[in-house]
């Protein structure tokens, strides 16, 4: 990949820009335990690649939760809201990387599986919202990152072809989706994210341990 040929980037949020994977690792079990339900040991592995909507549907069916899907979604969103609004920090170097990309004339969009309002508040509180031209969410798009649709929409907004677009992801399945669709890829390490780091490293064109590491490619 020649960075000079890159005209746009698409950032995943959780585990790439936002240091937020801790809540995703604990959300589903904590939520079920609050309802007196004993969650399966591998629950987070099951729902890891799902959007929030898909995860709620799975838990509702698997554990026989009586609330409606809308009620469960609201309960989960209320639980997560305070974390994103008041606690989550950005990964070191995130602001510096976005600033450097903007200075190079490279456009910036985001593709996330998290709810829009949570991510936007987290970005705004940490001074990053102004760098992101447009944010796409799996829930609004209507498909998870097993499909390239969210990347295609972001690239179309920027007016960039896949071969001119770099996708930053910390999840192997999402990175494979982007790569298969013809996008350049950067795999990002997160201590609580993708368990198959060797697979992520092998699949990604560029592998970095933090957003700050990518700055060297812009020098």
N, CA, C and O of each residue as an XYZ file, in Angstrom:
876
protein
N       0.843     -1.201      0.000
C       0.000      0.000      0.000
C       0.876      1.248      0.000
O       1.758      1.391      0.847
N       0.638      2.135     -0.931
C       1.319      3.423     -0.986
C       0.386      4.472     -0.401
O      -0.672      4.753     -0.964
N       0.778      5.049      0.726
C      -0.093      5.999      1.406
C      -0.407      7.200      0.516
O      -1.419      7.873      0.715
N       0.444      7.466     -0.452
C       0.202      8.589     -1.357
C      -1.031      8.367     -2.226
O      -1.604      9.321     -2.752
N      -1.439      7.107     -2.377
C      -2.610      6.785     -3.192
C      -3.903      6.763     -2.378
O      -4.987      6.590     -2.934
N      -3.786      6.938     -1.066
C      -4.962      6.898     -0.198
C      -5.604      8.275     -0.140
O      -4.955      9.263      0.204
N      -6.879      8.328     -0.477
C      -7.617      9.589     -0.483
C      -8.651      9.679      0.638
O      -9.151     10.761      0.945
N      -8.967      8.537      1.245
C      -9.948      8.533      2.323
C      -9.703      7.391      3.284
O      -9.201      6.338      2.890
N     -10.056      7.590      4.547
C      -9.954      6.525      5.540
C     -11.307      6.327      6.206
O     -12.103      7.256      6.343
N     -11.540      5.091      6.614
C     -12.745      4.733      7.365
C     -12.289      4.124      8.680
O     -11.669      3.060      8.692
N     -12.588      4.782      9.771
C     -12.196      4.303     11.091
C     -13.332      3.526     11.749
O     -14.459      4.014     11.833
N     -13.034      2.327     12.209
C     -13.878      1.708     13.226
C     -13.704      2.552     14.487
O     -12.724      3.289     14.596
N     -14.615      2.463     15.423
C     -14.515      3.276     16.625
C     -14.039      2.477     17.836
O     -12.960      2.743     18.366
N     -14.831      1.501     18.276
C     -14.495      0.748     19.482
C     -13.243     -0.107     19.260
O     -13.206     -0.955     18.369
N     -12.228      0.132     20.080
C     -10.998     -0.633     19.980
C      -9.989     -0.063     19.004
O      -8.842     -0.507     18.960
N     -10.416      0.930     18.213
C      -9.502      1.577     17.263
C      -9.249      3.021     17.691
O      -8.105      3.405     17.932
N     -10.301      3.813     17.785
C     -10.194      5.195     18.238
C     -10.583      5.316     19.708
O      -9.884      5.966     20.485
N     -11.690      4.695     20.091
C     -12.160      4.749     21.471
C     -11.659      3.550     22.265
O     -11.731      2.415     21.793
N     -11.154      3.797     23.463
C     -10.687      2.719     24.342
C     -11.886      2.196     25.129
O     -11.980      2.373     26.344
N     -12.792      1.554     24.410
C     -14.118      1.241     24.952
C     -14.446     -0.244     25.002
O     -15.561     -0.610     25.377
N     -13.512     -1.102     24.638
C     -13.843     -2.517     24.562
C     -14.185     -3.128     25.910
O     -14.824     -4.178     25.967
N     -13.773     -2.491     26.990
C     -14.083     -3.032     28.314
C     -15.589     -3.146     28.517
O     -16.062     -4.130     29.086
N     -16.346     -2.155     28.059
C     -17.799     -2.218     28.263
C     -18.422     -3.290     27.381
O     -19.380     -3.948     27.786
N     -17.879     -3.473     26.167
C     -18.418     -4.509     25.294
C     -18.090     -5.896     25.827
O     -18.842     -6.838     25.579
N     -16.993     -6.046     26.548
C     -16.627     -7.343     27.123
C     -17.483     -7.699     28.327
O     -17.552     -8.864     28.718
N     -18.137     -6.704     28.917
C     -18.883     -6.938     30.150
C     -20.372     -6.647     30.030
O     -21.147     -7.046     30.900
N     -20.783     -5.967     28.980
C     -22.158     -5.479     28.893
C     -23.208     -6.578     28.958
O     -24.090     -6.549     29.816
N     -23.115     -7.548     28.049
C     -24.156     -8.580     27.983
C     -24.252     -9.399     29.269
O     -25.354     -9.564     29.793
N     -23.128     -9.924     29.805
C     -23.233    -10.675     31.056
C     -23.785     -9.847     32.212
O     -24.629    -10.323     32.971
N     -23.313     -8.615     32.346
C     -23.805     -7.766     33.431
C     -25.306     -7.499     33.286
O     -26.046     -7.494     34.269
N     -25.728     -7.284     32.071
C     -27.140     -6.999     31.820
C     -28.002     -8.189     32.218
O     -29.024     -8.022     32.884
N     -27.597     -9.388     31.814
C     -28.366    -10.584     32.158
C     -28.336    -10.859     33.653
O     -29.349    -11.245     34.236
N     -27.180    -10.663     34.273
C     -27.071    -10.893     35.718
C     -27.972     -9.946     36.498
O     -28.507    -10.317     37.543
N     -28.145     -8.723     35.997
C     -29.029     -7.767     36.659
C     -30.482     -8.226     36.621
O     -31.314     -7.764     37.403
N     -30.775     -9.144     35.698
C     -32.117     -9.693     35.580
C     -32.236    -11.073     36.222
O     -33.236    -11.770     36.048
N     -31.195    -11.456     36.968
C     -31.220    -12.735     37.647
C     -30.977    -13.923     36.742
O     -31.310    -15.054     37.096
N     -30.394    -13.677     35.567
C     -30.116    -14.735     34.598
C     -28.635    -15.067     34.638
O     -27.788    -14.174     34.667
N     -28.330    -16.354     34.639
C     -26.940    -16.798     34.627
C     -26.490    -16.951     33.172
O     -26.918    -17.890     32.500
N     -25.639    -16.052     32.670
C     -25.258    -16.110     31.246
C     -24.299    -17.252     30.958
O     -23.550    -17.687     31.833
N     -24.331    -17.733     29.719
C     -23.394    -18.759     29.295
C     -21.983    -18.203     29.333
O     -21.775    -17.004     29.148
N     -21.013    -19.076     29.575
C     -19.630    -18.644     29.749
C     -19.068    -17.969     28.504
O     -18.246    -17.058     28.603
N     -19.510    -18.417     27.338
C     -18.951    -17.862     26.098
C     -19.895    -16.861     25.433
O     -19.844    -16.669     24.218
N     -20.757    -16.224     26.230
C     -21.741    -15.300     25.668
C     -21.088    -14.205     24.840
O     -21.553    -13.904     23.740
N     -20.011    -13.598     25.353
C     -19.392    -12.495     24.634
C     -18.767    -12.949     23.323
O     -18.714    -12.179     22.365
N     -18.299    -14.177     23.270
C     -17.773    -14.704     22.013
C     -18.901    -14.861     20.989
O     -18.705    -14.638     19.795
N     -20.070    -15.243     21.472
C     -21.216    -15.449     20.580
C     -21.684    -14.130     19.975
O     -21.970    -14.058     18.779
N     -21.763    -13.088     20.799
C     -22.342    -11.820     20.333
C     -21.297    -10.823     19.852
O     -21.647     -9.724     19.423
N     -20.017    -11.189     19.917
C     -18.937    -10.242     19.617
C     -19.080     -9.593     18.250
O     -18.885     -8.385     18.119
N     -19.415    -10.370     17.234
C     -19.467     -9.831     15.874
C     -20.860     -9.337     15.480
O     -21.088     -8.972     14.326
N     -21.793     -9.327     16.439
C     -23.153     -8.883     16.151
C     -23.306     -7.393     16.397
O     -22.581     -6.818     17.210
N     -24.235     -6.768     15.707
C     -24.628     -5.413     16.054
C     -25.406     -5.484     17.365
O     -25.786     -6.570     17.803
N     -25.642     -4.343     17.989
C     -26.393     -4.349     19.244
C     -27.793     -4.924     19.040
O     -28.283     -5.679     19.880
N     -28.430     -4.574     17.941
C     -29.769     -5.072     17.667
C     -29.779     -6.596     17.547
O     -30.673     -7.259     18.073
N     -28.792     -7.141     16.861
C     -28.702     -8.592     16.700
C     -28.422     -9.272     18.044
O     -28.960    -10.342     18.329
N     -27.581     -8.646     18.862
C     -27.269     -9.200     20.174
C     -28.491     -9.250     21.087
O     -28.695    -10.222     21.814
N     -29.294     -8.200     21.042
C     -30.521     -8.161     21.842
C     -31.478     -9.265     21.408
O     -32.057     -9.955     22.247
N     -31.643     -9.429     20.113
C     -32.519    -10.479     19.604
C     -32.032    -11.854     20.058
O     -32.833    -12.711     20.431
N     -30.722    -12.058     20.024
C     -30.166    -13.343     20.449
C     -30.463    -13.596     21.930
O     -30.927    -14.677     22.294
N     -30.194    -12.596     22.788
C     -30.417    -12.781     24.226
C     -31.890    -12.959     24.545
O     -32.244    -13.744     25.425
N     -32.738    -12.250     23.850
C     -34.184    -12.370     24.082
C     -34.651    -13.800     23.809
O     -35.405    -14.375     24.595
N     -34.202    -14.364     22.699
C     -34.614    -15.713     22.329
C     -33.914    -16.768     23.180
O     -34.545    -17.722     23.634
N     -32.617    -16.598     23.395
C     -31.815    -17.606     24.110
C     -32.222    -17.730     25.572
O     -32.236    -18.832     26.120
N     -32.557    -16.596     26.214
C     -32.831    -16.609     27.652
C     -34.302    -16.348     27.981
O     -34.668    -16.245     29.152
N     -35.134    -16.244     26.964
C     -36.562    -16.073     27.199
C     -36.920    -14.791     27.920
O     -37.822    -14.775     28.757
N     -36.217    -13.715     27.599
C     -36.510    -12.438     28.244
C     -37.890    -11.948     27.835
O     -38.263    -12.011     26.663
N     -38.642    -11.460     28.812
C     -40.049    -11.127     28.573
C     -40.249     -9.749     27.947
O     -41.255     -9.514     27.279
N     -39.302     -8.841     28.158
C     -39.451     -7.500     27.612
C     -39.441     -7.537     26.077
O     -38.927     -8.473     25.464
N     -40.008     -6.517     25.493
C     -39.978     -6.408     24.050
C     -38.555     -6.070     23.608
O     -37.723     -5.643     24.409
N     -38.300     -6.268     22.335
C     -36.978     -5.930     21.801
C     -36.678     -4.457     22.020
O     -35.550     -4.103     22.364
N     -37.655     -3.604     21.831
C     -37.454     -2.162     22.023
C     -37.129     -1.836     23.479
O     -36.278     -0.989     23.753
N     -37.798     -2.498     24.403
C     -37.534     -2.257     25.828
C     -36.133     -2.722     26.211
O     -35.444     -2.060     26.988
N     -35.720     -3.850     25.670
C     -34.375     -4.356     25.963
C     -33.302     -3.453     25.355
O     -32.268     -3.196     25.972
N     -33.560     -2.981     24.149
C     -32.624     -2.065     23.515
C     -32.454     -0.805     24.355
O     -31.336     -0.324     24.540
N     -33.563     -0.271     24.863
C     -33.502      0.943     25.660
C     -32.742      0.709     26.961
O     -31.964      1.559     27.392
N     -32.969     -0.442     27.583
C     -32.274     -0.763     28.832
C     -30.767     -0.871     28.614
O     -29.984     -0.375     29.424
N     -30.366     -1.510     27.535
C     -28.943     -1.620     27.221
C     -28.341     -0.262     26.896
O     -27.230      0.049     27.325
N     -29.058      0.529     26.154
C     -28.560      1.851     25.782
C     -28.410      2.745     27.011
O     -27.450      3.510     27.108
N     -29.351      2.653     27.949
C     -29.247      3.428     29.181
C     -28.016      3.013     29.983
O     -27.332      3.856     30.562
N     -27.739      1.712     30.013
C     -26.598      1.193     30.749
C     -25.288      1.699     30.143
O     -24.364      2.088     30.859
N     -25.229      1.686     28.828
C     -24.007      2.074     28.131
C     -23.826      3.582     28.020
O     -22.705      4.080     27.926
N     -24.926      4.287     28.033
C     -24.878      5.727     27.768
C     -23.913      6.464     28.685
O     -23.092      7.259     28.227
N     -24.017      6.198     29.974
C     -23.158      6.914     30.915
C     -21.682      6.609     30.669
O     -20.828      7.478     30.843
N     -21.385      5.373     30.265
C     -19.996      5.021     29.991
C     -19.454      5.859     28.832
O     -18.379      6.449     28.935
N     -20.195      5.905     27.747
C     -19.738      6.665     26.579
C     -19.791      8.173     26.819
O     -18.908      8.906     26.373
N     -20.822      8.635     27.519
C     -20.971     10.072     27.732
C     -19.907     10.632     28.678
O     -19.412     11.741     28.478
N     -19.555      9.844     29.725
C     -18.768     10.425     30.809
C     -17.439      9.729     31.115
O     -16.612     10.292     31.833
N     -17.211      8.523     30.591
C     -16.027      7.781     31.022
C     -15.023      7.456     29.931
O     -13.822      7.641     30.129
N     -15.484      6.978     28.789
C     -14.575      6.422     27.795
C     -13.556      7.466     27.315
O     -13.891      8.631     27.099
N     -12.316      7.020     27.156
C     -11.250      7.861     26.638
C     -10.881      7.396     25.231
O     -11.263      6.308     24.802
N     -10.137      8.233     24.527
C      -9.657      7.832     23.207
C      -8.289      7.183     23.360
O      -7.589      7.419     24.345
N      -7.915      6.372     22.392
C      -6.612      5.728     22.412
C      -5.514      6.761     22.135
O      -5.729      7.725     21.401
N      -4.344      6.548     22.728
C      -3.248      7.496     22.526
C      -2.923      7.684     21.044
O      -2.784      6.721     20.290
N      -2.809      8.932     20.660
C      -2.447      9.243     19.280
C      -3.621      9.414     18.342
O      -3.424      9.756     17.176
N      -4.844      9.187     18.812
C      -6.020      9.278     17.931
C      -6.187     10.678     17.347
O      -6.387     10.842     16.144
N      -6.104     11.673     18.208
C      -6.282     13.047     17.730
C      -5.140     13.449     16.803
O      -5.362     14.089     15.775
N      -3.926     13.071     17.169
C      -2.769     13.410     16.345
C      -2.864     12.765     14.963
O      -2.503     13.383     13.961
N      -3.347     11.531     14.909
C      -3.488     10.847     13.631
C      -4.546     11.519     12.766
O      -4.323     11.745     11.576
N      -5.691     11.837     13.352
C      -6.735     12.496     12.575
C      -6.275     13.854     12.081
O      -6.569     14.237     10.949
N      -5.565     14.574     12.908
C      -5.042     15.878     12.511
C      -4.065     15.733     11.354
O      -4.101     16.513     10.403
N      -3.187     14.729     11.435
C      -2.202     14.508     10.375
C      -2.879     14.100      9.068
O      -2.482     14.555      7.995
N      -3.891     13.250      9.153
C      -4.617     12.845      7.951
C      -5.295     14.046      7.296
O      -5.245     14.214      6.078
N      -5.921     14.864      8.109
C      -6.599     16.046      7.570
C      -5.594     16.988      6.920
O      -5.878     17.577      5.876
N      -4.426     17.133      7.528
C      -3.401     18.007      6.961
C      -2.888     17.483      5.620
O      -2.410     18.250      4.784
N      -2.995     16.159      5.424
C      -2.573     15.550      4.161
C      -3.681     15.586      3.106
O      -3.491     15.136      1.976
N      -4.828     16.121      3.488
C      -5.948     16.183      2.559
C      -6.694     14.869      2.425
O      -7.458     14.683      1.478
N      -6.482     13.958      3.358
C      -7.152     12.654      3.347
C      -8.464     12.773      4.126
O      -8.476     13.217      5.274
N      -9.553     12.377      3.497
C     -10.863     12.510      4.115
C     -11.082     11.418      5.162
O     -10.499     10.337      5.085
N     -11.934     11.724      6.137
C     -12.136     10.829      7.281
C     -13.617     10.564      7.501
O     -14.413     11.493      7.641
N     -13.978      9.282      7.531
C     -15.323      8.857      7.918
C     -15.179      7.769      8.978
O     -14.069      7.324      9.270
N     -16.296      7.344      9.548
C     -16.270      6.312     10.574
C     -17.379      5.299     10.332
O     -18.451      5.637      9.830
N     -17.101      4.046     10.701
C     -18.075      2.958     10.584
C     -18.068      2.188     11.889
O     -17.044      1.614     12.261
N     -19.187      2.164     12.589
C     -19.225      1.570     13.913
C     -20.452      0.696     14.116
O     -21.490      0.900     13.487
N     -20.317     -0.274     15.000
C     -21.455     -1.107     15.386
C     -22.170     -0.529     16.603
O     -23.213     -1.043     17.007
N     -21.623      0.529     17.187
C     -22.216      1.149     18.368
C     -23.294      2.163     17.987
O     -23.328      2.628     16.847
N     -24.172      2.509     18.924
C     -25.202      3.512     18.648
C     -24.590      4.875     18.345
O     -23.586      5.262     18.942
N     -25.196      5.585     17.426
C     -24.674      6.880     16.988
C     -24.502      7.861     18.149
O     -23.440      8.466     18.296
N     -25.538      8.020     18.970
C     -25.465      9.055     20.005
C     -24.348      8.789     21.006
O     -23.726      9.729     21.499
N     -24.083      7.502     21.316
C     -23.011      7.169     22.245
C     -21.663      7.574     21.679
O     -20.860      8.220     22.352
N     -21.425      7.186     20.432
C     -20.135      7.455     19.801
C     -19.933      8.950     19.590
O     -18.848      9.471     19.848
N     -20.953      9.633     19.131
C     -20.813     11.064     18.880
C     -20.514     11.830     20.164
O     -19.703     12.756     20.154
N     -21.161     11.456     21.272
C     -20.881     12.134     22.540
C     -19.450     11.855     23.001
O     -18.768     12.748     23.505
N     -19.000     10.610     22.827
C     -17.636     10.265     23.230
C     -16.614     11.040     22.399
O     -15.633     11.556     22.936
N     -16.846     11.119     21.098
C     -15.938     11.853     20.221
C     -15.948     13.345     20.549
O     -14.898     13.987     20.580
N     -17.127     13.883     20.791
C     -17.222     15.313     21.099
C     -16.516     15.634     22.412
O     -15.780     16.617     22.495
N     -16.733     14.815     23.434
C     -16.110     15.070     24.733
C     -14.596     15.003     24.652
O     -13.891     15.684     25.396
N     -14.101     14.168     23.733
C     -12.655     14.012     23.588
C     -12.067     14.871     22.466
O     -10.892     14.732     22.127
N     -12.886     15.759     21.890
C     -12.393     16.710     20.909
C     -12.112     16.142     19.533
O     -11.284     16.685     18.802
N     -12.793     15.042     19.156
C     -12.529     14.405     17.869
C     -13.684     14.480     16.874
O     -13.502     14.166     15.698
N     -14.845     14.882     17.320
C     -16.017     14.816     16.453
C     -15.835     15.659     15.194
O     -16.308     15.282     14.122
N     -15.167     16.774     15.314
C     -14.984     17.658     14.176
C     -14.108     17.101     13.072
O     -14.115     17.614     11.952
N     -13.351     16.054     13.379
C     -12.489     15.447     12.364
C     -13.236     14.443     11.482
O     -12.797     14.147     10.371
N     -14.348     13.927     11.968
C     -15.087     12.881     11.260
C     -16.171     13.521     10.401
O     -17.111     14.125     10.919
N     -16.032     13.386      9.088
C     -16.981     14.022      8.180
C     -18.370     13.389      8.261
O     -19.384     14.086      8.215
N     -18.401     12.077      8.381
C     -19.686     11.388      8.456
C     -19.502     10.066      9.199
O     -18.515      9.357      9.002
N     -20.463      9.756     10.047
C     -20.432      8.536     10.841
C     -21.545      7.600     10.390
O     -22.704      8.002     10.289
N     -21.188      6.355     10.120
C     -22.159      5.326      9.739
C     -22.224      4.275     10.839
O     -21.200      3.896     11.407
N     -23.436      3.807     11.135
C     -23.612      2.770     12.141
C     -24.253      1.531     11.519
O     -25.062      1.632     10.596
N     -23.884      0.378     12.032
C     -24.454     -0.867     11.521
C     -25.961     -0.903     11.700
O     -26.686     -1.411     10.845
N     -26.431     -0.357     12.824
C     -27.866     -0.354     13.081
C     -28.638      0.442     12.049
O     -29.700      0.012     11.598
N     -28.114      1.603     11.670
C     -28.794      2.442     10.694
C     -28.655      1.894      9.283
O     -29.573      2.009      8.471
N     -27.499      1.295      8.994
C     -27.283      0.718      7.666
C     -28.143     -0.524      7.477
O     -28.624     -0.796      6.378
N     -28.333     -1.282      8.571
C     -29.170     -2.476      8.498
C     -28.410     -3.760      8.246
O     -29.008     -4.787      7.925
N     -27.098     -3.709      8.387
C     -26.300     -4.924      8.224
C     -25.039     -4.816      9.063
O     -24.541     -3.717      9.306
N     -24.520     -5.961      9.508
C     -23.292     -5.974     10.294
C     -22.099     -5.858      9.362
O     -22.255     -5.761      8.145
N     -20.915     -5.868      9.941
C     -19.701     -5.774      9.143
C     -19.301     -7.097      8.505
O     -18.205     -7.217      7.959
N     -20.170     -8.077      8.569
C     -19.988     -9.266      7.735
C     -20.276     -8.909      6.283
O     -19.900     -9.635      5.362
N     -20.951     -7.777      6.096
C     -21.232     -7.235      4.767
C     -20.416     -5.962      4.578
O     -20.219     -5.222      5.542
N     -19.933     -5.681      3.366
C     -19.148     -4.460      3.146
C     -20.003     -3.208      2.959
O     -19.468     -2.140      2.665
N     -21.297     -3.319      3.121
C     -22.190     -2.203      2.804
C     -21.807     -0.930      3.553
O     -21.833      0.155      2.972
N     -21.457     -1.044      4.822
C     -21.149      0.157      5.608
C     -19.893      0.851      5.087
O     -19.805      2.079      5.102
N     -18.922      0.060      4.626
C     -17.713      0.646      4.049
C     -18.011      1.277      2.690
O     -17.495      2.344      2.357
N     -18.846      0.602      1.922
C     -19.190      1.126      0.593
C     -19.910      2.469      0.705
O     -19.676      3.370     -0.101
N     -20.780      2.603      1.696
C     -21.492      3.869      1.889
C     -20.532      4.980      2.292
O     -20.633      6.107      1.808
N     -19.597      4.651      3.186
C     -18.625      5.659      3.632
C     -17.728      6.091      2.482
O     -17.460      7.281      2.317
N     -17.266      5.138      1.687
C     -16.410      5.463      0.545
C     -17.167      6.286     -0.486
O     -16.620      7.232     -1.054
N     -18.417      5.931     -0.728
C     -19.231      6.674     -1.691
C     -19.404      8.119     -1.241
O     -19.367      9.038     -2.059
N     -19.592      8.317      0.051
C     -19.727      9.685      0.570
C     -18.454     10.487      0.317
O     -18.514     11.664     -0.037
N     -17.305      9.843      0.500
C     -16.030     10.535      0.292
C     -15.670     10.659     -1.183
O     -14.800     11.449     -1.550
N     -16.334      9.883     -2.022
C     -16.008      9.894     -3.437
C     -14.726      9.153     -3.746
O     -14.029      9.482     -4.706
N     -14.406      8.139     -2.929
C     -13.181      7.369     -3.123
C     -13.505      5.932     -3.515
O     -14.486      5.357     -3.043
N     -12.682      5.363     -4.371
C     -12.808      3.960     -4.739
C     -12.174      3.109     -3.647
O     -11.344      3.611     -2.888
N     -12.547      1.820     -3.546
C     -11.946      0.959     -2.519
C     -10.415      0.985     -2.539
O      -9.783      0.992     -1.483
N      -9.820      0.998     -3.733
C      -8.368      0.986     -3.827
C      -7.733      2.312     -3.394
O      -6.510      2.413     -3.290
N      -8.564      3.322     -3.144
C      -8.092      4.612     -2.647
C      -8.466      4.825     -1.183
O      -8.261      5.906     -0.631
N      -9.008      3.798     -0.571
C      -9.591      3.929      0.764
C      -8.953      2.951      1.740
O      -8.785      1.772      1.426
N      -8.602      3.439      2.915
C      -7.974      2.617      3.957
C      -8.935      2.444      5.123
O      -9.443      3.421      5.673
N      -9.177      1.194      5.493
C     -10.084      0.865      6.594
C      -9.276      0.431      7.811
O      -8.437     -0.465      7.715
N      -9.526      1.062      8.952
C      -8.894      0.703     10.222
C      -9.869     -0.156     11.028
O     -10.981      0.280     11.328
N      -9.458     -1.363     11.374
C     -10.311     -2.271     12.152
C      -9.470     -3.030     13.184
O      -8.296     -3.323     12.956
N     -10.091     -3.339     14.313
C      -9.417     -4.178     15.312
C      -9.979     -5.594     15.323
O      -9.447     -6.454     16.025
N     -11.036     -5.859     14.568
C     -11.658     -7.178     14.520
C     -11.303     -7.880     13.217
O     -11.407     -7.295     12.139
N     -10.889     -9.123     13.321
C     -10.457     -9.871     12.144
C     -11.584    -10.038     11.137
O     -11.370     -9.843      9.941
N     -12.785    -10.399     11.597
C     -13.888    -10.655     10.663
C     -14.218     -9.404      9.853
O     -14.490     -9.497      8.656
N     -14.197     -8.229     10.496
C     -14.512     -6.978      9.802
C     -13.398     -6.611      8.838
O     -13.659     -6.135      7.733
N     -12.168     -6.828      9.251
C     -11.048     -6.519      8.380
C     -11.063     -7.407      7.143
O     -10.756     -6.945      6.044
N     -11.418     -8.678      7.314
C     -11.523     -9.591      6.171
C     -12.625     -9.120      5.222
O     -12.459     -9.172      4.003
N     -13.742     -8.664      5.774
C     -14.827     -8.146      4.944
C     -14.343     -6.985      4.084
O     -14.598     -6.945      2.880
N     -13.639     -6.038      4.712
C     -13.141     -4.878      3.977
C     -12.112     -5.281      2.929
O     -12.143     -4.793      1.799
N     -11.210     -6.166      3.306
C     -10.161     -6.608      2.379
C     -10.759     -7.328      1.174
O     -10.355     -7.084      0.037
N     -11.710     -8.202      1.422
C     -12.356     -8.951      0.348
C     -13.075     -8.022     -0.629
O     -13.183     -8.317     -1.820
N     -13.566     -6.892     -0.105
C     -14.275     -5.919     -0.939
C     -13.322     -4.978     -1.677
O     -13.771     -4.082     -2.391
N     -12.020     -5.173     -1.511
C     -11.044     -4.394     -2.258
C     -10.452     -3.195     -1.553
O      -9.714     -2.419     -2.160
N     -10.769     -3.031     -0.259
C     -10.232     -1.906      0.499
C      -8.847     -2.223      1.046
O      -8.533     -3.381      1.321
N      -8.018     -1.194      1.205
C      -6.771     -1.344      1.938
C      -7.123     -1.441      3.422
O      -8.133     -0.894      3.864
N      -6.289     -2.137      4.179
C      -6.635     -2.397      5.579
C      -5.479     -2.143      6.529
O      -4.317     -2.390      6.209
N      -5.828     -1.646      7.704
C      -4.896     -1.492      8.810
C      -5.494     -2.203     10.018
O      -6.577     -1.844     10.479
N      -4.800     -3.198     10.524
C      -5.249     -3.908     11.711
C      -4.724     -3.215     12.951
O      -3.545     -2.867     13.016
N      -5.588     -3.009     13.940
C      -5.220     -2.276     15.148
C      -5.351     -3.187     16.368
O      -6.411     -3.762     16.614
N      -4.284     -3.308     17.113
C      -4.304     -4.125     18.333
C      -5.124     -3.458     19.428
O      -5.045     -2.246     19.631
N      -5.911     -4.264     20.128
C      -6.588     -3.808     21.338
C      -6.479     -4.916     22.376
O      -6.731     -6.082     22.072
N      -6.113     -4.564     23.566
C      -5.851     -5.556     24.617
C      -7.085     -6.379     24.968
O      -6.952     -7.493     25.475
N      -8.270     -5.861     24.712
C      -9.509     -6.559     25.037
C     -10.299     -6.935     23.785
O     -11.452     -7.356     23.874
N      -9.673     -6.780     22.624
C     -10.385     -7.011     21.381
C     -10.143     -8.364     20.756
O     -10.277     -9.392     21.421
N      -9.792     -8.376     19.503
C      -9.633     -9.594     18.706
C      -8.703    -10.601     19.388
O      -7.544    -10.288     19.660
N      -9.211    -11.817     19.668
C      -8.345    -12.833     20.296
C      -7.297    -13.399     19.337
O      -6.249    -13.870     19.779
N      -7.566    -13.360     18.052
C      -6.634    -13.908     17.064
C      -5.775    -12.784     16.481
O      -5.960    -12.368     15.337
N      -4.840    -12.307     17.289
C      -3.988    -11.215     16.829
C      -3.063    -11.650     15.697
O      -2.744    -10.848     14.819
N      -2.638    -12.886     15.708
C      -1.784    -13.369     14.622
C      -2.555    -13.375     13.303
O      -2.011    -13.041     12.250
N      -3.827    -13.758     13.377
C      -4.658    -13.726     12.181
C      -4.876    -12.311     11.693
O      -4.851    -12.054     10.489
N      -5.092    -11.387     12.622
C      -5.281     -9.981     12.263
C      -4.016     -9.432     11.617
O      -4.071     -8.730     10.607
N      -2.889     -9.760     12.210
C      -1.606     -9.284     11.681
C      -1.349     -9.846     10.290
O      -0.843     -9.137      9.420
N      -1.689    -11.100     10.075
C      -1.450    -11.738      8.783
C      -2.377    -11.193      7.701
O      -1.977    -11.073      6.543
N      -3.607    -10.864      8.073
C      -4.600    -10.407      7.086
C      -4.414     -8.936      6.728
O      -4.651     -8.543      5.585
N      -3.993     -8.124      7.691
C      -3.890     -6.681      7.472
C      -2.674     -6.319      6.628
O      -1.626     -6.959      6.722
N      -2.823     -5.298      5.812
C      -1.670     -4.784      5.067
C      -0.707     -4.069      6.009
O       0.511     -4.138      5.845
N      -1.275     -3.383      6.994
C      -0.506     -2.687      8.013
C      -1.053     -3.113      9.366
O      -2.268     -3.179      9.552
N      -0.164     -3.403     10.314
C      -0.590     -3.789     11.659
C       0.044     -2.816     12.644
O       1.262     -2.640     12.650
N      -0.779     -2.186     13.476
C      -0.285     -1.211     14.444
C      -0.818     -1.531     15.832
O      -1.884     -2.131     15.974
N      -0.076     -1.131     16.849
C      -0.507     -1.383     18.220
C      -1.308     -0.233     18.813
O      -1.938     -0.383     19.860
N      -1.283      0.928     18.135
C      -2.080      2.071     18.563
C      -2.197      3.039     17.393
O      -1.386      2.978     16.469
N      -3.187      3.934     17.408
C      -3.310      4.912     16.325
C      -2.032      5.718     16.112
O      -1.702      6.080     14.982
N      -1.311      5.997     17.203
C      -0.085      6.787     17.096
C       0.950      6.112     16.199
O       1.753      6.790     15.558
N       0.935      4.797     16.151
C       1.918      4.069     15.341
C       1.786      4.360     13.851
O       2.758      4.243     13.105
N       0.593      4.737     13.421
C       0.389      4.953     11.988
C       0.992      6.279     11.520
O       1.149      6.491     10.317
N       1.326      7.155     12.435
C       1.871      8.458     12.069
C       3.146      8.327     11.239
O       3.433      9.176     10.395
N       3.911      7.260     11.483
C       5.170      7.103     10.748
C       4.944      6.900      9.251
O       5.822      7.200      8.442
N       3.768      6.391      8.886
C       3.493      6.181      7.456
C       3.163      7.497      6.749
O       3.162      7.560      5.520
N       2.889      8.527      7.512
C       2.541      9.816      6.942
C       3.736     10.773      6.882
O       3.620     11.889      6.376
N       4.859     10.336      7.391
C       6.040     11.189      7.437
C       6.847     11.103      6.136
O       7.879     11.761      6.005
